[in-house]
Amino acid sequence: MASRLQKFRDSTLWANLSWRLWLVAWLAAIVLVAVIMLWRHGGTPQRHISDALRDSLLCVGLTAGQPAQLVRYEGYDAYFDSAWHIPACVVYELTRLEVTTDSAARTDDFMQDTQVDGCPTPKAYAGSNYNRGHMAPAGDMRWSARAMRESFYMTNICPQSRSLNEGAWARLEQKCREWTIRDSALIIAAGPIVTGDTTILASEQVVVPQRFYKVILAPFCSPMRMAAFIFDNAACNAPLKHYATTVAHIEQLTGIDFFAALPDDVERDLESRNDWDQWFILNE
């Protein structure tokens, strides 16, 4: 009788222990999944917009009649202007995980996308004294070999002065990566501003923009915030905040409608403000 009672007690203790171990493992799995999701989309458990709204914010509205073809790549979308032979706008989401993943080396293999009307060859810029300037930076595509390779399609490239391409433009690209880590994700749109008389790269009739813009939205911050910048296609040596403007001003210059999926009152408010102090720390 004593032996039977001891066996019963042992089996009961083991059952209780097994149940507790199973519960601990189950809770640990939930915590692990939550940590992964928070790392992917930021350090706050509440996301302030839905996935559907985020995807809608990646869409931009171009001027009616502009000969632009939307081309979707793994890391970005390009609205390519077949008359200018450069993108009118490139837009993409950049996440903290993508910034901190370094699995793809830079290729520097510029390519013509033969599926896109008007896409020039890399040789179009030869002897022009202009850099082949990325709108969606190769440095933002290190998370995927395919995204890195596709960032060198000429549908993502504009003629940029070397001083801008290697100076203020590159500095802002780096700041965007820092802001992405801080804010969990950004939606970024960049492209040329073409007005009045333009320079043409004669070999393939590529338009040289006078200026460039970059528009940035931090969608998961509460409240959301926007930033916008305009650079001359020349040396821009002042601090980056010197080039800050409003999204509304860029929309007036380009005819492009950014972030139209936002509620109208929110869009008007954010696009009319130049809140560079929310993005830059003192003396930056």
N, C-alpha and C positions, 0 to 999 in steps of 0.2 A: 504493500500500500504506500509506504514512504517513497519507494522508487518511482511509482506512478505519479505521485504528487509532485516530486522533484522534476520529472520529465514535463509535466503540465506547466509548472512554473517556468522552466527553461524555454519551452516553446512560446509561452505568452510573452516573456521578456524579449525573445528574438523577434516575434511578430511586431511588438511595439517599437523595437529598435529599427527594424526594417522599414516600418511605416514612416518613422521620423527621418531616416536617411533618404527615403524616396521623396519626402516633402522638401527636405533641404535641397536636394538635387533639382527638383522642379522649380523651386524659388530661385535658385542660382541661375538656371537657364533663362528664366524671365528677366532677371537683372541683367544678364549678359546681352540678351536681345535689346533691352532698353538702352544699355550703354552704347551698343553699336548704332542704334537709330539716332541717339542724341549726338554722337560723334559725326554722323552723316549730315545731320541738319541743324546742328547747333547745340549749345549747352543749356537750353531751356526746354522743359518737357512739353510746353504748349507751342504748337506751330500756329502762327497768326494768319496764315492763308492756306487754302486747300491746294492739293496737287493740280486740280483743274485750273484754278486761277493762276498758279505759277506758270503752267504751260501756256496759258493765254497771254501772259505778260511777255512771253518770248516772241510774240507776233507784233510786227510793226506795220503801220499803214503808210504806203508811199504815195507820192503825188499822182493823181489820176493821169494816166497816159504815159507815165514813165516806163521805158522799155526795160523792166527789171524782171529777171527770172529768179524765183526762189529755189535755192539748191540746199538740200539738207545733208549735212555731213555728221559724222559721229560726235564731234565736239562743238559744232557751231552751225548756224544757218546763215547763208549768204544771199543777200538780195543783189544779184549781179546785173549791172546796167550794161546792156549790149552796145549802146551808143557811145558810152564813155570808155568801155573796155576795162572798167574797174568796178568793185562793189559799191553800191549806193549805201549799203548798211550791212554790217555783220553783227549778229546777236547770239548770245550764249549764256548759259548758267554756269557759274563756277562755284564749286562746293569746297568746304574745308577738307574733305577726304581727298578730292582731286588735287588740291594744292600740296597736300602732305604726302602724296603718292609719287614716287620717282622711279617709274618702271620703264620709261621709254626715253632713249637718247635722242637728242636733236639730230635731224637728218640733213638739213640744208639742201635738200633735193627739190628744187622748185619745179612744178609741173603744170602743163596746160591741161585743163579739164575739157576734153574733146566733146563732152556731152552738153556743154554750155555754149550757146551762141555768143560770139564775140569775145570769148576768153582768149587772151593773148598768150604767146609763148614766153618763156623766161627770157629769151633773147631780145624781146621788145625793149628791155631797159638797158641793153648793152651800150656803153659809151655815152650814156645820158647824164651821168653824174648824180643820178637819183638812186637811192636804195630801194630795194624791193621790200616795202614796209608792210608788216603783218597788221591786219585789223584785229583778228583774234590771235593773240600771241602764241608762238610755239611754246613758250615757257608755261602757258596754262594748259598744255596738252600732254604733259609728261606722264599722266595716269594711264595712257593707252598708246600703243604703238600705231594703231590705225589713226587715232585722233591726231597724233603727232605728224604722221605722214600726210594726212589730208590738210593740215594747216598750211602746207606748202603749195597747195593748189593756187594758181594765179587768180582764182575767184575770191581769194582772201587778201589780195595784195594790191597796194597802191604805190605810186611813185612818191617817195618821201625824201626830203633832204637828209643827208647823213647826220647833220647836226641835230635835227629833230628826232630822227629815228633812234639814234644812239644816246640822245640826251633826255629831254623832258618826256618824250613819249615812253621811253624805256623806264624812266623813273615812275611814271604814273602806272605802268603795268606792274611794277614791283609793289607799289602802294596798294593796288587792287588785290594782290595776293595776300598782303598783310591784313587788309580789311576783311577779306574772305575768312581768314582764320579767326579773326575777332568776332565777326557777325554771322558765321556759319555758312552763308551762301550769298552770292551777289548775282544779279542779272545785269549784264554789260552789253551795251550796243556801241559800235564805233564805225566811223566812216568818213568820207571826204565832204568838204564844202566846196562846191564848184559854182562860181559866180562870174559873170562878165566875160571878158576876154581870157582865154585859157591857153596855156602852153600844151602842145601836142608832141608826144614822142612819135616822130614821123613814120618809123618803120612799120608800126601796127596801129597808128592813130589812137594811142593811149592818152587820155586826158590827165594832165598834171593838176591836182587840186591846189587851190590857194591856201586852204586851211583844212584842219581835221577836228572832229568832235569825238568826245567820249561821254556817254551817258550811263549812269550807274544807279541801280536800285538795290537797297538792302531789304528784301521782302519779309524776312522773318524777324526783323527787329520790331519792337513795340515801343513807340510808334515807328512805322516805316520811315525811311529817309532816302532821299535822292541826292545825287551829285552830278554835275555836268561841267565839262571843260572844253575850251576851244584853243587850238594852237595854230599859229601861222606855220606854213610849210617852210620853216627857216629856223635859225637858232633861237631857242626859247630858254633863256638862262635864269629867269627869275624863279623864286619858289613856286611850287605847283599851285598854291592857293591863289596866286596872281592870275591864273588862267581860268579860275572857277567862274561859272556863269549859271544861268538857270536852264532847265530843260525846255521851258517855254521859248526862250530865246533861240535855242538850237532848232526847235520845231519851226519857228518863223523863218530861219535861214535856209532850212533844208526842205521844208514841206512835208517832213516825216512826222507821223503821229506815233509817239511812244506810249506804252503802258495804258492803252485805251481800255483795257479790261478792268481797270480800277474803277470804283464808283466815281462819278463825275466830280463830286465835291472834294474827294480825297485827291484825285488826279490834279485838279486845278490848284489846290493848295500846295501840294508837294512840288509841282512843276513851276510854280511861280516864285519859289524861294531859293535863295543861295545860302544854304546852311553849311558852308565849308567848315565852320568851327565844330560841327558835329562829327566831322571826319578826321580833321587834323588836330594833333595835340599842339600845345603852345610852342611857338618858335620852330615849327616843322616847315 
